[in-house]
Amino acid sequence: MKRIFSLLATLSLLAAACGPSTPVPTPEPSASPSASATRTPSPSSLPPSATPSPTQVTFSASLSVQVNVRSGPGTTYESLGLLDAGTVIQVTLASEEGLWYRILYPAGEDGFGWVSAAFVTFPAGTPDFSALNENSIPPGAFAGRILQRLNVRSGPGTSFDTLATLETGSTVFLTAKNPTASWFQIIHPPGSTQRGWVTAQYVQTDSAASLPVVDEFGNPVSTGTPGPSPVPMTPTPTLGPAIEDGDSPSNPAVRILFSSGGTQRFTYSSQVSAPSGDLEDWVEFTPFSSLPGNNARLLLSLTCGGQGTLFVELWAAEAPVSNWGTLACGEVNQEVSLAPGNPYQVRLSIAEGTDLRLIHYSLTVQNLP
């Protein structure tokens, strides 16, 4: 009998082990107002950064009209937003056919967007994008852009032999600098293992501090132990005439139609030179007035650099406009009153002379509402 009771007890224990377990109640989370839950986004959900990487060069430019920023290089791509005329943008890449530029745009995928190249103006001429893409910068080099025609020399100084001449807007790859950072060593010819030197004054780059210091033979120079102060060298750029763009009173460089619901401000940048090169530029705009019967009110600003004197004239109907006012380099927000609906042209020219002179400028015109 004891054996039977023992067997029954064993069977009961086995049944309890194999049967469904009784669920253990899980405590509900506290709804106390002091327990504020904060959600930390995962890395994939963080907003994209529009900060360029150390090896990604950008080119500053401005928009001549209000444009759509698109998700890709074409009008069929989604519009990400609008940028007003005169907005300064950072261009990172050109499309294969050169009709669209990729720009830094935080609202776009990976922090980029695309704008039509037709409405983008570079201060020193269109850069040479053919030599530049995301993977073209050699290891240990940094990209730069030539702002003025320069000689490539065999060493860091004007006494060294000239190897070649670089045109405005050319892209170069910087590998080092001299002790005074007044000259940059570059890869020259491009794609080779050879080196040349260009004066640093007219090279646009954000990477000068990252360049190693070398002597004229390319040997590293220690910067840890103070030594004799190097003799500063005065950069001597090789100036060249501005490229002729073929504009004229009948074919201005840009035509802007101001309107209350559209473009109300633009900036145009270019160069003129004398006695050769592009002697004059023509910029056309048509103002508007929100009040019928009243003249349009405009603000004109002009910044300049280089050598020479820049003359500014206002034209209408193929003749100079008298008593409109004046505009000189450095003047900001000069107010002008003009008849609305009529096209006006700004003529920018350089004073005549025998020595080569070149002026780069930026003209901003704003139509007040």
Disulfide bonds with the S-S distance in Angstrom:
Cys304-Cys329 2.01
